[in-house]
Amino acid sequence: MQAIFELKNPLPFDANVLENLKKTAIKLLDGAEKDPYTQAIVLFSVTGKEYSVRIKNALSQEKTDETALIKTIKESGDTEIGCVLCMWQDHGIDVPSYAFRESLCSLDPQNSESLLFVMTADGVAAVKMSAVMK
């Protein structure tokens, strides 16, 4: 499961950061029960710290796992996020839920400038969070 984006001007990003985030996401997902709605979200803060969560059911109304990740970031005081990766159980890259993106932006207004990894016909690209908040 993933959306394919059509981008006129993809943003530059650090390929090493993307690879590290993908490794973390795959590790989280490979240890999970197989379920079509399981996701991993991995965040890379501007201070260089990684935060991640495995979401058992991305369609859940409760958003318990996402809320726990936001709480962890808030408690750490490391709220400015540089990059966001969301990966489905099948390793497809997609955007996290609108509620999660909104929570990140509410947590720190600078997060509207965070790079969000998306799939395009040419592979993984990056867009600003603000571009997917409409």
Accessible surface in RSA format (square Angstrom, percent):
REM  Atomic radii and reference values for relative SASA: ProtOr
REM  Chains: A
REM  Algorithm: Lee & Richards
REM  Probe-radius: 1.40
REM  Slices: 20
REM RES _ NUM      All-atoms   Total-Side   Main-Chain    Non-polar    All polar
REM                ABS   REL    ABS   REL    ABS   REL    ABS   REL    ABS   REL
RES MET A   1    94.27  48.8  68.34  45.2  25.93  61.7  58.27  49.5  36.00  47.7
RES GLN A   2    76.44  42.7  44.66  32.6  31.78  75.7  12.97  27.6  63.47  48.1
RES ALA A   3    43.54  40.0  35.44  54.7   8.10  18.4  42.95  60.5   0.59   1.6
RES ILE A   4   107.23  61.0  75.41  56.2  31.82  76.7  75.41  54.3  31.82  86.3
RES PHE A   5    49.73  24.9  43.67  27.0   6.07  15.8  47.31  28.7   2.42   6.9
RES GLU A   6   177.09 101.7 146.04 110.5  31.05  73.9  60.12 116.3 116.97  95.5
RES LEU A   7    50.69  28.2  22.84  16.3  27.85  70.0  24.68  17.3  26.01  70.0
RES LYS A   8   197.99  96.6 164.65 101.0  33.34  79.4 114.13 102.7  83.85  89.3
RES ASN A   9   127.88  88.2 109.02 105.4  18.86  45.4  33.37  80.3  94.52  91.4
RES PRO A  10    75.39  54.9  56.21  51.2  19.18  69.7  56.32  46.5  19.08 118.6
RES LEU A  11    55.00  30.6  50.74  36.3   4.26  10.7  50.99  35.8   4.01  10.8
RES PRO A  12   119.57  87.1 100.42  91.5  19.16  69.6 111.34  91.9   8.23  51.2
RES PHE A  13    63.92  32.0  31.31  19.4  32.61  84.9  40.60  24.6  23.32  66.7
RES ASP A  14    81.10  56.8  64.77  64.5  16.33  38.6  32.66  76.9  48.44  48.3
RES ALA A  15    63.65  58.5  59.51  91.8   4.14   9.4  59.65  84.0   4.00  10.6
RES ASN A  16   110.01  75.9 108.39 104.7   1.63   3.9  21.24  51.1  88.78  85.8
RES VAL A  17    22.15  14.6  21.50  19.5   0.65   1.6  22.05  19.2   0.10   0.3
RES LEU A  18    10.43   5.8  10.43   7.5   0.00   0.0  10.43   7.3   0.00   0.0
RES GLU A  19    77.99  44.8  77.95  59.0   0.04   0.1  34.94  67.6  43.05  35.1
RES ASN A  20    78.36  54.0  76.24  73.7   2.12   5.1  15.41  37.1  62.95  60.8
RES LEU A  21     0.41   0.2   0.41   0.3   0.00   0.0   0.41   0.3   0.00   0.0
RES LYS A  22    51.34  25.0  51.34  31.5   0.00   0.0  17.45  15.7  33.89  36.1
RES LYS A  23   136.08  66.4 130.29  79.9   5.79  13.8  82.41  74.2  53.67  57.2
RES THR A  24    30.36  21.6  27.61  28.0   2.75   6.6  17.04  22.9  13.32  20.1
RES ALA A  25     0.00   0.0   0.00   0.0   0.00   0.0   0.00   0.0   0.00   0.0
RES ILE A  26    54.02  30.7  54.02  40.2   0.00   0.0  54.02  38.9   0.00   0.0
RES LYS A  27   163.76  79.9 149.81  91.9  13.95  33.2  98.11  88.3  65.65  69.9
RES LEU A  28    45.06  25.1  42.38  30.3   2.67   6.7  45.06  31.6   0.00   0.0
RES LEU A  29     0.00   0.0   0.00   0.0   0.00   0.0   0.00   0.0   0.00   0.0
RES ASP A  30    83.06  58.2  59.49  59.2  23.57  55.7  27.01  63.6  56.05  55.9
RES GLY A  31    64.49  79.5   0.00   N/A  64.49  79.5  34.51  94.7  29.98  67.1
RES ALA A  32    15.59  14.3   3.82   5.9  11.77  26.8   7.23  10.2   8.36  22.1
RES GLU A  33   157.95  90.7 142.53 107.8  15.42  36.7  62.84 121.6  95.11  77.7
RES LYS A  34   156.43  76.3 126.03  77.3  30.40  72.4 105.31  94.8  51.12  54.5
RES ASP A  35    56.15  39.3  52.40  52.2   3.75   8.9   9.73  22.9  46.43  46.3
RES PRO A  36    86.21  62.8  73.48  67.0  12.73  46.3  83.58  69.0   2.63  16.3
RES TYR A  37    83.93  39.2  83.93  47.8   0.00   0.0  38.99  29.3  44.94  55.4
RES THR A  38     4.44   3.2   4.44   4.5   0.00   0.0   1.11   1.5   3.33   5.0
RES GLN A  39     7.63   4.3   7.63   5.6   0.00   0.0   0.00   0.0   7.63   5.8
RES ALA A  40     0.00   0.0   0.00   0.0   0.00   0.0   0.00   0.0   0.00   0.0
RES ILE A  41     0.80   0.5   0.80   0.6   0.00   0.0   0.80   0.6   0.00   0.0
RES VAL A  42     0.00   0.0   0.00   0.0   0.00   0.0   0.00   0.0   0.00   0.0
RES LEU A  43     0.00   0.0   0.00   0.0   0.00   0.0   0.00   0.0   0.00   0.0
RES PHE A  44    55.32  27.7  55.32  34.3   0.00   0.0  55.32  33.5   0.00   0.0
RES SER A  45     0.59   0.5   0.00   0.0   0.59   1.4   0.00   0.0   0.59   0.8
RES VAL A  46    88.07  57.9  51.01  46.2  37.05  89.3  58.02  50.4  30.04  81.5
RES THR A  47    95.95  68.2  59.08  59.9  36.86  87.9  68.30  91.7  27.65  41.8
RES GLY A  48    42.05  51.9   0.00   N/A  42.05  51.9  18.24  50.1  23.81  53.3
RES LYS A  49   109.56  53.4 105.45  64.7   4.11   9.8  69.36  62.4  40.19  42.8
RES GLU A  50    72.46  41.6  45.43  34.4  27.03  64.4  20.67  40.0  51.80  42.3
RES TYR A  51    19.53   9.1  15.04   8.6   4.49  11.7  19.53  14.7   0.00   0.0
RES SER A  52    44.56  37.7  19.79  26.4  24.77  57.1   0.13   0.3  44.43  62.2
RES VAL A  53    23.45  15.4  19.53  17.7   3.92   9.4  23.45  20.4   0.00   0.0
RES ARG A  54    84.77  35.6  73.28  37.4  11.49  27.4   6.47   8.8  78.30  47.5
RES ILE A  55     2.32   1.3   2.32   1.7   0.00   0.0   2.32   1.7   0.00   0.0
RES LYS A  56   151.89  74.1 147.55  90.5   4.34  10.3  92.11  82.9  59.78  63.7
RES ASN A  57    64.54  44.5  60.07  58.0   4.48  10.8  16.83  40.5  47.72  46.1
RES ALA A  58    10.43   9.6   5.78   8.9   4.65  10.6   5.78   8.1   4.65  12.3
RES LEU A  59   102.69  57.2  88.59  63.4  14.10  35.5  91.29  64.1  11.40  30.7
RES SER A  60    30.05  25.4  22.72  30.3   7.33  16.9  24.20  51.5   5.85   8.2
RES GLN A  61   160.71  89.9 137.52 100.5  23.19  55.2  56.66 120.6 104.05  78.9
RES GLU A  62   132.01  75.8 105.13  79.5  26.88  64.0  55.85 108.0  76.16  62.2
RES LYS A  63    47.02  22.9  45.37  27.8   1.65   3.9  36.24  32.6  10.78  11.5
RES THR A  64    93.88  66.8  86.01  87.2   7.87  18.8  73.05  98.1  20.83  31.5
RES ASP A  65    38.91  27.3  36.95  36.8   1.96   4.6   1.26   3.0  37.65  37.5
RES GLU A  66     8.39   4.8   8.39   6.3   0.00   0.0   4.85   9.4   3.54   2.9
RES THR A  67    83.96  59.7  79.93  81.0   4.03   9.6  66.06  88.7  17.90  27.1
RES ALA A  68    52.39  48.2  46.12  71.2   6.27  14.3  50.71  71.4   1.68   4.4
RES LEU A  69     7.76   4.3   4.56   3.3   3.20   8.0   7.53   5.3   0.24   0.6
RES ILE A  70    25.06  14.3  25.06  18.7   0.00   0.0  25.06  18.0   0.00   0.0
RES LYS A  71   124.14  60.6 120.52  73.9   3.62   8.6  67.23  60.5  56.91  60.6
RES THR A  72    68.91  49.0  65.83  66.7   3.08   7.3  41.78  56.1  27.13  41.0
RES ILE A  73     0.00   0.0   0.00   0.0   0.00   0.0   0.00   0.0   0.00   0.0
RES LYS A  74   138.77  67.7 127.37  78.2  11.40  27.1  70.57  63.5  68.20  72.6
RES GLU A  75   127.84  73.4  89.60  67.8  38.24  91.0  48.64  94.1  79.20  64.7
RES SER A  76    53.38  45.1  12.72  17.0  40.66  93.7  24.66  52.5  28.72  40.2
RES GLY A  77    60.49  74.6   0.00   N/A  60.49  74.6  30.75  84.4  29.73  66.6
RES ASP A  78    15.38  10.8  10.53  10.5   4.85  11.5  12.88  30.3   2.50   2.5
RES THR A  79    29.88  21.3  27.96  28.3   1.93   4.6  12.68  17.0  17.20  26.0
RES GLU A  80    59.74  34.3  57.78  43.7   1.96   4.7   8.52  16.5  51.22  41.8
RES ILE A  81     2.94   1.7   0.00   0.0   2.94   7.1   0.00   0.0   2.94   8.0
RES GLY A  82    19.13  23.6   0.00   N/A  19.13  23.6  15.66  43.0   3.47   7.8
RES CYS A  83    14.69  11.1  14.69  16.4   0.00   0.0   0.00   0.0  14.69  15.8
RES VAL A  84     0.00   0.0   0.00   0.0   0.00   0.0   0.00   0.0   0.00   0.0
RES LEU A  85     0.00   0.0   0.00   0.0   0.00   0.0   0.00   0.0   0.00   0.0
RES CYS A  86     0.00   0.0   0.00   0.0   0.00   0.0   0.00   0.0   0.00   0.0
RES MET A  87     1.75   0.9   1.75   1.2   0.00   0.0   1.75   1.5   0.00   0.0
RES TRP A  88    20.53   8.2  20.53   9.9   0.00   0.0  20.53  10.9   0.00   0.0
RES GLN A  89    22.10  12.4  15.79  11.5   6.31  15.0  15.37  32.7   6.72   5.1
RES ASP A  90    96.02  67.3  62.45  62.2  33.57  79.4  49.96 117.6  46.05  45.9
RES HIS A  91    73.10  40.0  59.71  41.5  13.39  34.2  38.77  40.0  34.33  39.9
RES GLY A  92    10.76  13.3   0.00   N/A  10.76  13.3  10.47  28.7   0.29   0.6
RES ILE A  93     5.92   3.4   5.57   4.2   0.35   0.8   5.57   4.0   0.35   0.9
RES ASP A  94    19.42  13.6  19.21  19.1   0.21   0.5   0.43   1.0  18.99  18.9
RES VAL A  95    30.56  20.1  23.39  21.2   7.17  17.3  23.39  20.3   7.17  19.5
RES PRO A  96     0.68   0.5   0.00   0.0   0.68   2.5   0.00   0.0   0.68   4.2
RES SER A  97    34.15  28.9  18.52  24.7  15.63  36.0  31.18  66.4   2.97   4.2
RES TYR A  98   102.03  47.6  96.74  55.0   5.29  13.8  70.73  53.2  31.30  38.6
RES ALA A  99    45.09  41.5  39.77  61.4   5.32  12.1  41.60  58.6   3.49   9.3
RES PHE A 100     3.01   1.5   0.29   0.2   2.72   7.1   2.55   1.5   0.46   1.3
RES ARG A 101    22.04   9.3  22.04  11.2   0.00   0.0   0.00   0.0  22.04  13.4
RES GLU A 102    83.95  48.2  83.77  63.4   0.18   0.4  22.06  42.7  61.89  50.5
RES SER A 103    45.13  38.1  37.42  49.9   7.71  17.8  11.88  25.3  33.26  46.6
RES LEU A 104     0.00   0.0   0.00   0.0   0.00   0.0   0.00   0.0   0.00   0.0
RES CYS A 105    26.34  19.9  20.56  22.9   5.78  13.6  19.21  48.7   7.12   7.7
RES SER A 106    90.37  76.4  55.73  74.4  34.65  79.8  40.62  86.5  49.75  69.7
RES LEU A 107    36.43  20.3   9.40   6.7  27.03  67.9  16.75  11.8  19.68  53.0
RES ASP A 108    22.08  15.5  21.14  21.0   0.94   2.2   3.38   8.0  18.70  18.6
RES PRO A 109   107.72  78.5  97.70  89.1  10.01  36.4 101.90  84.1   5.81  36.1
RES GLN A 110    98.69  55.2  95.56  69.8   3.13   7.5  24.78  52.7  73.91  56.1
RES ASN A 111     0.00   0.0   0.00   0.0   0.00   0.0   0.00   0.0   0.00   0.0
RES SER A 112    33.88  28.6  33.88  45.2   0.00   0.0  19.22  40.9  14.66  20.5
RES GLU A 113    83.37  47.9  71.99  54.5  11.38  27.1  37.55  72.6  45.82  37.4
RES SER A 114     2.85   2.4   0.00   0.0   2.85   6.6   2.47   5.3   0.38   0.5
RES LEU A 115    33.93  18.9  33.92  24.3   0.01   0.0  33.92  23.8   0.01   0.0
RES LEU A 116     0.00   0.0   0.00   0.0   0.00   0.0   0.00   0.0   0.00   0.0
RES PHE A 117     0.35   0.2   0.35   0.2   0.00   0.0   0.35   0.2   0.00   0.0
RES VAL A 118     0.01   0.0   0.00   0.0   0.01   0.0   0.01   0.0   0.00   0.0
RES MET A 119    35.69  18.5  35.53  23.5   0.17   0.4  30.99  26.3   4.70   6.2
RES THR A 120    17.49  12.4  14.45  14.7   3.04   7.2  10.40  14.0   7.09  10.7
RES ALA A 121    98.13  90.2  58.84  90.8  39.30  89.4  66.85  94.1  31.29  82.9
RES ASP A 122   146.53 102.6 107.20 106.7  39.33  93.0  37.26  87.7 109.27 109.0
RES GLY A 123    24.41  30.1   0.00   N/A  24.41  30.1  22.88  62.8   1.53   3.4
RES VAL A 124    39.33  25.9  16.42  14.9  22.91  55.2  16.42  14.3  22.91  62.1
RES ALA A 125     7.41   6.8   6.30   9.7   1.11   2.5   7.41  10.4   0.00   0.0
RES ALA A 126     0.05   0.0   0.00   0.0   0.05   0.1   0.00   0.0   0.05   0.1
RES VAL A 127    12.70   8.4  11.66  10.6   1.04   2.5  12.70  11.0   0.00   0.0
RES LYS A 128    83.39  40.7  82.06  50.3   1.34   3.2  38.94  35.0  44.45  47.4
RES MET A 129     0.00   0.0   0.00   0.0   0.00   0.0   0.00   0.0   0.00   0.0
RES SER A 130    45.35  38.3  39.30  52.5   6.04  13.9  27.35  58.2  17.99  25.2
RES ALA A 131    56.31  51.8  33.94  52.4  22.37  50.9  37.57  52.9  18.74  49.6
RES VAL A 132    24.22  15.9  12.82  11.6  11.39  27.5  19.77  17.2   4.45  12.1
RES MET A 133    39.35  20.4  25.71  17.0  13.64  32.5  25.72  21.9  13.63  18.1
RES LYS A 134   213.72 104.3 145.37  89.2  68.35 162.7 131.13 118.0  82.59  88.0
END  Absolute sums over single chains surface
CHAIN  1 A     7240.1       5787.8       1452.3       4024.9       3215.2
END  Absolute sums over all chains
TOTAL          7240.1       5787.8       1452.3       4024.9       3215.2
